[in-house]
Amino acid sequence: MSGSLEGSLSPNNGKQKPPGVVLATVKLLILLVKWQEQTSFLSSSLPTLGIQPLTSANYTTWKDQLDLTKGYFDLDYAIRNDEPDALTVTSTAEQRSAFEKWDKANSLSLMTVKNSIPLGLRGVIAESEKVKTYLKSVDDYFKGSSKALASSLMLKMLTLKYDGSSGVHEHIVKMSDMENKLKTLEMEVSDNFLVHFIMTSLPAQFDPFKIYYNAQKDKWKMSELIAMCQTRRGSP
């Protein structure tokens, strides 16, 4: 059976691999499996450096965390300093050292920034090999989207009416949450205005409560409004 498996492994057919080669191949396969396991572990546990992934709702927080990280790890060198002139054959050792320092800081900083931005969001931001320019594009994008989001939230706050589908307390918390979101977009709404918006959002059945509120000399804070609603829950 010259074509059989046994025949193919026969020491007389010249095709059998030496034991040393077989052993080396097995060791290589074992090393490859271990390397793949280590690579998989590293890719799933890359350091976040304390920066939350950027979203459409956390730009201010993301920027603060990014600035802190860049400053702590000295990654803002390429942002604080202008790019040195390109190297030429006549560049001095000092010029080469300065350029290499800036180039390294620029690369590391750019990787840090991009690593904190999800791919889907990264696709709408103009590309640049300079971290300072790239951050400007991120800032420009979110300034525009933040204004639109702030306008949408403000309009929703002004037009939202209590429909009775939930408790009054939940309605107040919902409007308070809108105010907190506006605050993250650098648009402050004072307690006085927020209380006013909430009172005007209540239907006619709450008129006695509104009259009681208007009769008070002092303006209520949010905490006082919530407490008053809880104590007067039985009254419309």
C-alpha positions in Angstrom: 0.0 0.0 0.0 2.4 2.6 -1.2 -0.4 5.3 -1.2 -1.4 4.5 2.4 -0.9 6.8 5.4 1.4 4.3 6.9 3.5 4.3 3.8 3.7 8.1 3.8 5.2 8.0 7.2 7.6 5.2 6.4 11.2 6.1 7.2 12.2 4.7 3.8 10.1 7.1 1.6 12.2 10.2 2.5 9.1 12.2 3.6 9.2 11.7 7.3 10.2 14.9 9.2 13.0 14.5 11.7 11.9 14.4 15.4 13.7 17.7 16.1 11.7 19.5 13.4 8.4 18.1 14.7 9.3 19.2 18.2 10.2 22.7 17.0 7.0 23.0 15.1 4.9 22.0 18.2 6.8 24.5 20.4 6.2 27.2 17.8 2.5 26.5 17.7 2.4 26.6 21.6 4.2 30.0 21.6 1.8 31.3 18.9 -1.3 30.3 20.9 0.2 32.0 24.1 1.0 35.1 22.1 -2.6 35.3 20.7 -4.0 34.9 24.2 -1.8 37.7 25.5 -2.6 39.9 22.6 -6.3 39.3 23.2 -6.0 40.2 26.9 -4.0 43.4 26.2 -6.5 44.6 23.5 -9.4 44.1 25.9 -7.6 45.9 28.8 -6.0 48.9 27.3 -5.8 51.8 29.8 -8.5 54.4 29.5 -6.3 57.0 31.4 -9.5 58.1 33.2 -11.1 59.6 30.1 -14.8 58.7 29.5 -15.6 57.9 25.9 -16.9 61.0 24.1 -20.6 61.2 23.4 -23.0 63.8 22.2 -24.0 64.6 25.9 -20.7 64.6 27.8 -18.4 66.9 25.8 -17.6 69.3 28.7 -16.8 66.4 31.1 -14.7 64.6 28.4 -12.7 67.8 27.7 -12.0 68.3 31.4 -10.8 64.7 31.8 -8.7 64.9 28.6 -7.1 68.2 29.7 -6.2 66.7 33.1 -4.8 63.6 31.5 -2.7 65.5 28.9 -1.3 67.8 31.6 -0.5 64.9 34.1 1.3 62.8 31.4 2.9 65.9 29.8 1.0 65.1 26.5 0.0 68.7 26.0 3.6 69.8 24.9 2.6 69.8 21.2 -0.5 71.9 22.1 1.4 74.4 24.2 4.3 74.7 21.8 4.2 75.5 18.0 5.5 72.9 15.6 9.2 73.4 15.0 10.5 73.9 11.4 10.8 70.8 9.3 14.2 69.1 9.5 16.7 69.6 6.7 20.2 68.3 6.0 21.5 71.5 7.7 19.4 71.1 10.9 21.5 71.2 14.1 21.4 68.5 16.8 19.5 70.9 19.0 16.9 71.5 16.2 16.5 67.7 15.6 16.0 67.1 19.3 13.4 69.8 19.6 11.5 68.5 16.5 11.6 64.9 17.8 10.3 65.9 21.2 7.4 67.8 19.6 6.7 65.1 17.1 6.6 62.4 19.8 4.3 64.5 22.0 2.0 65.2 19.0 1.7 61.6 18.1 1.0 60.4 21.7 -1.5 63.1 22.3 -3.3 62.5 19.1 -3.5 58.8 19.8 -4.9 59.5 23.3 -7.5 61.9 22.0 -8.7 59.5 19.2 -8.7 56.5 21.5 -11.3 58.3 23.7 -13.6 59.0 20.7 -15.8 56.1 19.4 -15.3 55.2 15.7 -18.8 56.3 14.8 -18.3 59.8 16.2 -14.7 60.0 14.9 -16.0 59.7 11.4 -17.8 63.1 11.5 -14.7 65.0 12.7 -12.2 66.4 10.2 -9.0 64.4 10.2 -5.6 66.0 10.9 -2.2 64.8 11.8 -1.8 67.7 14.2 -3.4 67.2 17.6 -4.0 70.9 18.1 -5.9 71.2 14.8 -7.8 67.9 15.5 -9.0 69.2 18.9 -10.1 72.4 17.2 -12.3 70.4 14.8 -13.7 68.4 17.7 -14.5 71.7 19.5 -16.1 73.3 16.4 -18.3 70.2 15.9 -19.6 70.1 19.5 -20.1 73.9 19.6 -22.6 73.6 16.8 -24.2 70.4 18.1 -24.3 71.7 21.6 -26.2 74.9 20.6 -28.7 72.8 18.7 -29.2 70.5 21.7 -29.4 73.4 24.1 -32.1 75.0 22.0 -34.0 71.8 21.7 -33.9 71.2 25.5 -34.9 74.8 26.3 -37.9 74.6 23.9 -38.9 71.3 25.4 -38.7 72.7 28.9 -40.8 75.7 27.9 -43.5 73.6 26.2 -43.6 70.5 28.5 -46.9 70.1 30.3 -47.8 67.8 33.2 -50.3 65.2 31.7 -50.9 63.2 34.8 -49.3 60.0 33.4 -46.9 60.0 36.3 -46.6 61.7 39.7 -46.0 65.4 40.1 -42.7 64.6 41.8 -41.5 62.6 38.8 -42.6 65.5 36.5 -40.5 67.9 38.5 -37.5 65.6 38.5 -37.8 65.3 34.7 -37.7 69.1 34.3 -34.8 69.3 36.8 -32.9 66.7 34.7 -33.3 69.0 31.6 -31.9 71.9 33.6 -28.9 69.8 34.6 -28.3 68.8 30.9 -28.5 72.5 30.0 -25.9 73.2 32.7 -23.4 70.8 31.1 -23.9 72.7 27.8 -22.9 75.9 29.6 -26.4 77.3 29.7 -27.4 78.1 33.3 -31.1 78.1 34.3 -31.6 79.7 37.8 -33.8 78.0 40.4 -36.2 80.8 40.2 -36.7 80.3 36.4 -36.9 76.5 36.8 -39.6 76.8 39.5 -41.5 79.2 37.3 -41.3 76.8 34.3 -42.5 73.9 36.5 -45.4 75.9 37.9 -46.6 77.0 34.5 -46.4 73.4 33.3 -49.0 72.3 35.8 -52.7 72.1 34.5 -55.7 74.1 35.8 -56.5 71.5 38.5 -53.3 72.8 40.3 -54.5 76.4 40.4 -55.0 76.4 44.2 -51.4 75.3 44.6 -50.2 78.0 42.2 -52.2 80.6 44.1 -50.6 79.4 47.3 -47.2 79.7 45.7 -47.8 83.2 44.3 -49.0 84.4 47.8 -45.6 83.6 49.3 -43.2 86.5 49.7 -40.1 84.4 49.2 -39.4 82.6 46.0 -39.0 78.9 46.3 -36.0 76.9 45.5 -36.2 73.5 43.8 -35.7 71.6 47.0 -38.5 73.6 48.6 -40.9 73.0 45.7 -40.3 69.3 45.8 -40.8 69.2 49.6 -44.0 71.3 49.2 -45.4 69.0 46.5 -44.7 66.0 48.8 -46.5 67.5 51.8 -49.4 68.8 49.7 -49.7 65.7 47.5 -53.3 65.2 48.6 -54.3 68.7 47.5 -54.7 69.5 43.8 
